[in-house]
Amino acid sequence: MSDSKGSVQLDDLTICIDKRGSLEFSKVSYPIRYGRFAEIITSDYVYQFNLNGEIKYVRGRNHDWPHPSEWLKRTVANDWVYYSTGGYSGVYDLLGEYYLPFPSYPSNTIALYNPFEEAVVMQACVSWRELIIKIRGLSVEGVDPGIRRFLRRVAEHDEASLEDRSQGLHESIGDRLPVLPPDTRHVDYEVIPIVVADGCRHNCSFCRVKSGRDFRPRAPENILGQIERLKAFYAGDLTNYNALFFGQHDALGAGFELIDFAARRAYETLELDRSYLKGARLFLFSSAESLIQSKESFFESLNCLPFSTYINVGLESVDPDTLAILGKPISVDYVTEAFARMLALNKKYEKIEVTANFVLGDTLPPGHVPALIELIRYSLNHYYGKGAIYLSPLSHEGVHDHGERRMLMKRFNEIKSLSRLPTFLYLIQRL
């Protein structure tokens, strides 16, 4: 779904350099693009590019393509993600979205199917290389200057260039991002990352995405440097972003003064008020301690920022035996206190939504699921539409057989059917 201002035929390429997608991220069961982009259509593929001329989406046009409503997406970290319909049946109940993302790297997916084992998908991932070779050999004499500039940018961004760009992103912020908050699904994981604090308070033994470093906020000067480098990195494509992710694993613990500083300077410098997309959003993780210990004035001020803010807190379990096995050094009382604070914040503040993560697995102590159901069902007197519960499968390499998948789905459906909060799976994606 998009609008465009006409296309040009060049050899066997149909080129449009000004396609305009949706102004808002939506929950829809059909393919949709957001923001502004360019497109090249060949007999075999539809290629879509960001405003810097970098390949972003690929969809096959032949009969052997898995589904006409499925596509590949390349992230700014140079990873490929395949978007599957999953047959649409039940996907929204699982994820809160109508598409099931399959990253090309190991993740905690519960699906046994791996589209990157399909020859047609793997061919699509590399087919744009041949397109670049073709573009470099085209005669563009007499072609519209805008088309020529676009084709030149595309030709410059070959495989080596995009890998360098990915490294440049991580160098700009001084770290890699092993995990994004589950709430970033609301913007299709399209976030500009700024690291406001390194490390984690807990470094739980079960966690596969931890840094292993002690928690330490960044200096304001470091954050300013990141913002300036990110502005240069995203360059012409900045207009397609309206969301920030403050990393890493407990950004809320950096305190309001630093968060307020980073949010306002990023909003101004990155010109989020001029984004093609409506409504600025801010995403960050929190520990239970940071959520509990932050003063009410912190959230009152946070609610006044020019963002809708999503805070995701890792609670993991409300069962003492499970917390011990996970190596999470907090008590059940602390988990329940953080959960109560989450409910109170969601009720009080219009522009803040706090969500919580809990683990899901087949080797956890028998008290884990009953205790969780007690918390999110029987301790609540009605259904709450705000404040999602995310259940994260413990396997970080995906499920391996039908029996494991059936067990996980059975437990997920049991918890979801009883929960009085929106409940979804947390499929880990990185940046």
Secondary structure as GFF3:
##gff-version 3
##sequence-region A 1 431
A	DSSP	beta_strand	3	4	.	.	.	ID=ss1
A	DSSP	beta_strand	8	10	.	.	.	ID=ss2
A	DSSP	beta_strand	13	20	.	.	.	ID=ss3
A	DSSP	beta_strand	36	41	.	.	.	ID=ss4
A	DSSP	beta_strand	45	49	.	.	.	ID=ss5
A	DSSP	beta_strand	55	60	.	.	.	ID=ss6
A	DSSP	beta_strand	71	74	.	.	.	ID=ss7
A	DSSP	beta_strand	80	84	.	.	.	ID=ss8
A	DSSP	alpha_helix	91	95	.	.	.	ID=ss9
A	DSSP	beta_strand	100	103	.	.	.	ID=ss10
A	DSSP	three_ten_helix	115	117	.	.	.	ID=ss11
A	DSSP	alpha_helix	119	136	.	.	.	ID=ss12
A	DSSP	alpha_helix	145	156	.	.	.	ID=ss13
A	DSSP	alpha_helix	159	173	.	.	.	ID=ss14
A	DSSP	three_ten_helix	182	187	.	.	.	ID=ss15
A	DSSP	beta_strand	192	195	.	.	.	ID=ss16
A	DSSP	beta_strand	197	198	.	.	.	ID=ss17
A	DSSP	beta_strand	216	217	.	.	.	ID=ss18
A	DSSP	alpha_helix	220	234	.	.	.	ID=ss19
A	DSSP	three_ten_helix	235	240	.	.	.	ID=ss20
A	DSSP	beta_strand	243	247	.	.	.	ID=ss21
A	DSSP	three_ten_helix	251	254	.	.	.	ID=ss22
A	DSSP	alpha_helix	256	269	.	.	.	ID=ss23
A	DSSP	three_ten_helix	272	274	.	.	.	ID=ss24
A	DSSP	beta_strand	281	286	.	.	.	ID=ss25
A	DSSP	alpha_helix	288	293	.	.	.	ID=ss26
A	DSSP	alpha_helix	296	302	.	.	.	ID=ss27
A	DSSP	beta_strand	308	316	.	.	.	ID=ss28
A	DSSP	alpha_helix	320	326	.	.	.	ID=ss29
A	DSSP	alpha_helix	332	348	.	.	.	ID=ss30
A	DSSP	beta_strand	352	360	.	.	.	ID=ss31
A	DSSP	alpha_helix	368	373	.	.	.	ID=ss32
A	DSSP	pi_helix	374	378	.	.	.	ID=ss33
A	DSSP	beta_strand	389	393	.	.	.	ID=ss34
A	DSSP	alpha_helix	402	418	.	.	.	ID=ss35
A	DSSP	beta_strand	423	425	.	.	.	ID=ss36
###
